[in-house]
Amino acid sequence: MAATPASRRTGIANLPLHYGKVPPRLFDRMVKLAREIVIAIVAEFSAEEVLRRLSHPFWFQAFGCVLGYDWHSSGVTTTLCGAIKEAARTASPTLWIERPTTSQLTCCGKP
């Protein structure tokens, strides 16, 4: 059934603010699992697909949950991005998206 304006759920979510850091053992596991999942997505689809999925807020939140981060915790964006960055640092460079050159960025930025 397609969502209509009358059938959409709306509301407020009160999420707790947590202080401190992710335990190192959890972060290490997140890095390892993130690396393997991203490798699988790149192998099956493409590096661009990784970016497409990471840019979707629901997928991003779910990815954080899959990696073991508490679904309602503050800091999921920072922690997940840190885990992905560390995974990228330790993985084969050919699996990841190349950095665009200045000319590519200039081309894309023109109206």
N, C-alpha and C positions, 0 to 999 in steps of 0.2 A: 504494500500500500504506500503510495507516494505521500510525502509529508506536505500538508497544506498549512497555511498560516494558523489555522485554528487548532491543528493537531500537533504543532511543534511544542516541545517542552521547553519552558523557560524558567529561570529561577536564579538563585544565588547559591554559590558554594562557599562555605567558610572553611578555608584550608589553614591548618596550623603553620606557624612559622617556627622552624627548627633551627637551632644554633649548633655550631660545631662543625665537624668534618665527617665525611664518610669514613667508616673504618677501613684501614688499608687493605685488609683481606677481601672486603666486599669490592672495593675499587679495582683491585687486581683481577678479580673474577669478571667484573664488568668489562674491563679492557679486553680480556681474552675472548669473551663471548661476543662482544661488539665486533672485534676483528674478524672472527669466523663468520658471523652473520653478514657483514658487509662484503667479505670475500665471496660468499655464496650469491649475494644479490648481483654483484658485478659479474660473476661468472655466468649466471643464468640470464641476466638482462643487460645491464650496462652501468657504467659509473654515473651517468646522468640519472639513471633510475634511483640510485642511492640519494642523490640530491633532491629529486622529486619527492621521494618518500619522507626524507628528513624535514622537508619544508611543510608537510601536512601536519597540523598540530595534533590531531588525534593519533596518527601513526607515530609521531615523535613521542608522545606521552606513553603510548603502548610499548614502544621500543624500550623506554626507560624501565617500565614494569618488567618486561621480558628479561632485561639485564639484571633485575633483582633490586631495583631502587623502589622504595615505597611509593605507591601511586599517589598518595595525597601529601607527600612531603614537599616542603619548599626546597628550592635548589635543584630540582630535577634538570632544568635547562643547563645550569652551570656544570653539574656533575656529569650529565650525559655528554655534553660537548667536550668536557675534559677527557672522558673515557674514549670517545671517538678520536680525539686528537692524539691521545697516547697510542691507541690502536693503529692509527695511520703512521705514526712515527716508527713503529716496530714492524710494520708490514712491508711487503714488496712495493716499491714506488710505482711499479707498472699497474698496480691494481687501483690506484687512486686517480682522481681527476687532476689533470695538469693545470697549473696556474695559468690564467690567461695573460697574454702579453699586453703591453700598453696599447698597441694598435687594435687589438681585439676589443679592449674595453672602450676605447675612443669610438670605434665603429658602432658599438652597441648603445652608446650613450647619446648619439645624435638622433634628433627627432625625424 
